[in-house]
């Protein structure tokens, strides 16, 4: 049972960290010189991290019956959706 709890906590940490990193990457400004290479790479990394957070968060949100699990899932989905919105509005 200890290994199951460890696995669940690792999955939750991956979801939360990837969501917040994706959101933080949308606030990062790039210089004009590095705009050609840095901006597309920043968007790709942001989309990958937000996709991971959205996928795991949606799974946790829909399949867990406890309120705490649903709140964590909602946080992951919300941060991912905000990151997607900020990437595609530019």
Secondary structure, DSSP 8 states (H G I E B T S, - for coil): -HHHHHHHHHHHHHHHHHHHHHHHHHH----STTHHHHHHHHHHHHHHHHHHHHHHHHHHHHH--SHHHHHHHHHHHHHHHHHHHHHHH-
